[in-house]
Amino acid sequence: MSAKRHSIAVILAGGSGTRLGSSTPKQLLEIAGEPILKHTLRAFSLCADIDEILLLMHAGYLDQARHIASAYPKVSQVLPGGANRDDSTKIALDALENQDPDTVVLFHDGVRPLVDGRIIADAVKALASYDAVCVCVPTVDTIVEVDEHGEIVQVPDRSRLRRAQTPQGFRLGTISQAYRLACADPLFEGTDNCSVVLKYLPNTPIAVVNGSERNLKITRPIDVRLAQTLLQAGS
């Protein structure tokens, strides 16, 4: 049996919360009596499959983040995040450059506080066979593609569509190589970490791990209310 590879969760919490209309970053808003970020860190800290946590936080709120993170010994570093997700990812990769290329790295949105241990464990397990994995849920709504005029041009087969969540996981060597290639491309525009691997390492299969409707991303005011209800109910 091969030795267990070191597993690191990178929590991306550099957002500003502007879509929530709040002056406080949304990851610091309280739901069920605690900051969103604390719920997220707790989920990864309690998972036996995670050895270490790296937290990327909005640069103006590092003291608050360090205070929250101090309750979780697995958090090894709290670093200022970048202007966007890709910048924060690159900062994290720079911080991990001396790690073994086979290290398991999971990138997770700091404002997905309802992720559970099953999802995290399944993502880590999938990386024993794959170099990249994406947590997804089936699309229940019909998705339509529109043109520049706002008119429908295509209705894709819903049975083949999924909604991507996080964590998105990789072997460190794979995600590092993908971002090196991306950074050399002057036209690079990322949307999420898996899309970077798909574009710049197209021969790398990306496995799908089943997510959960409960694993919601807090973006709008209604998401805050829903997460509050779910956490209080313990569902």
KOLKOLTI-374147 format. One record per residue (C-alpha): x, y, z. Coordinates in steps of 0.001 Angstrom, whole numbers, padded with zeros to 6 digits, always signed. Layout:
XYZ ...
END
This chain:
+000000+000000+000000 +001346+003445-000915 +001852+006040+001793 -000860+008635+002302 -000088+011848+000462 -000137+015156+002315 -003489+016888+001815 -003901+020664+001936 -007133+022652+001808 -006768+026133+000352 -009639+028327+001523 -010209+031222-000887 -011777+034003+001184 -010543+037150-000527 -013923+038450-001702 -015420+041784-000699 -019125+040931-000434 -020265+043696-002785 -023052+041549-004261 -024524+041210-000791 -024562+044993-000436 -022467+044739+002734 -019512+046860+003806 -018133+043784+005583 -016690+040917+003522 -019342+038232+003335 -017007+035602+004774 -017077+037562+008053 -020863+037901+008232 -022414+035850+011012 -024834+033021+010424 -026063+030818+013269 -024045+032993+015642 -020622+032597+014011 -018756+034089+011038 -019246+032231+007770 -015484+031697+007574 -015480+029898+010925 -018064+027378+009728 -015941+026721+006624 -012684+026288+008528 -014373+023976+011025 -015595+021645+008263 -012081+021122+006917 -010463+021007+010352 -012765+018185+011423 -012054+016118+008297 -009399+013471+008965 -008431+013496+005274 -007117+017075+005522 -003659+017563+007059 -003182+021307+006596 -005192+024428+005764 -003974+027523+003931 -006262+030554+004203 -006288+033373+001633 -008132+036374+003099 -009150+039867+001987 -006018+041944+002683 -007889+044474+004819 -009176+041867+007268 -006149+039697+008023 -006287+040311+011771 -009891+039121+011955 -009046+036070+009842 -006051+035184+012007 -008189+035469+015124 -010786+033083+013683 -008122+030713+012356 -006315+030572+015715 -008938+028082+016929 -007884+025572+014263 -004342+024138+014526 -004469+022788+010978 -004338+026365+009621 -000651+026813+008819 -000758+030188+007052 -003112+033131+006632 -002115+035154+003572 -003558+038222+001843 -005649+037201-001144 -005411+038680-004601 -007756+040853-006628 -009647+037815-007941 -009848+034041-007619 -006993+033355-010030 -004690+035835-008314 -005439+034211-004961 -004821+030769-006451 -001426+031886-007759 -000504+033292-004330 -001399+029947-002763 +000598+028011-005362 +003628+030226-004735 +003312+029493-001019 +003225+025741-001770 +006011+025635-004356 +008337+023578-002121 +005753+020868-001491 +005880+017469-003197 +004198+017604-006642 +001967+014712-005575 +000548+016719-002673 -003261+016807-002733 -004603+020359-002877 -008299+021221-002519 -009411+024754-003411 -012609+025782-001645 -014738+028917-001562 -014590+030483+001884 -018298+031269+001579 -019414+027651+001171 -019764+026951+004909 -022054+023931+004558 -019574+021628+002851 -019484+018305+004658 -016892+015696+005453 -018265+013215+002919 -017674+015621+000032 -014157+016481+001226 -013229+012832+001754 -014611+011798-001649 -012585+014525-003380 -009374+013411-001656 -010103+009770-002458 -010702+010523-006148 -007265+012125-006367 -005700+008723-005741 -006747+007876-009315 -007041+011277-010999 -004937+014424-011210 -007986+016704-011032 -011495+016457-009582 -014505+018747-009487 -017406+018560-007038 -020655+018889-009001 -024414+018519-008694 -026888+017690-011495 -028695+020560-013148 -032410+020312-012417 -033421+023339-014489 -033332+023433-018262 -030337+025502-019395 -030588+027660-022494 -027823+029337-024477 -028561+032806-025829 -026862+034970-028430 -025818+038605-028181 -029424+039653-028761 -030725+037631-025815 -032427+035098-028083 -032216+031350-027477 -029876+029584-029878 -029472+026215-028170 -030946+024058-025409 -028242+021599-024245 -029130+018099-023082 -029769+018576-019359 -028770+014989-018529 -025164+015840-019406 -025017+019122-017502 -023702+019670-013983 -023285+022697-011740 -019753+023011-010415 -019195+023545-006708 -016088+023442-004568 -013831+021990-003399 -012000+021444-006661 -009017+019189-006116 -005700+018547-007828 -002314+017043-007479 -000130+020050-006828 +002112+019444-009844 -000901+019437-012168 -002526+022671-011004 +000861+024410-010811 +001683+023472-014400 -001738+024610-015609 -001316+028027-013998 +002225+028408-015347 +000834+027937-018847 -002111+030223-018128 +000121+033014-016840 +002122+032874-020075 -001059+033435-022089 -001825+037172-022475 -005473+036317-023210 -005948+034219-020073 -009292+034658-018300 -010156+032139-015620 -013526+031221-014182 -012579+028451-011779 -009596+026213-011144 -010843+023227-013136 -011443+025393-016200 -007746+026336-016156 -006711+022673-016185 -009281+021891-018893 -007964+024665-021145 -004216+024405-020626 -003852+020669-019896 -006644+019316-022124 -005355+015720-021943 -005795+015634-018167 -009076+013900-017231 -011108+015707-014583 -013216+013411-012421 -016612+014415-011047 -017376+013975-007354 -020985+014221-006202 -021670+017423-004304 -024791+018474-002449 -027511+021075-002824 -026714+021961+000787 -023169+022973-000255 -024361+026384-001387 -022214+029434-002066 -023307+032514-000148 -023570+035255-002754 -026994+036892-002403 -029069+037898+000637 -031357+034900+000110 -028325+032601+000432 -027599+034043+003881 -031145+033281+005026 -031058+029778+003579 -027679+028944+005139 -028910+030308+008482 -031933+028019+008343 -029881+024954+007391 -027247+025507+010074 -029796+026163+012785 -031732+023070+011770 -028567+020993+011635 -029788+019487+008384 
END
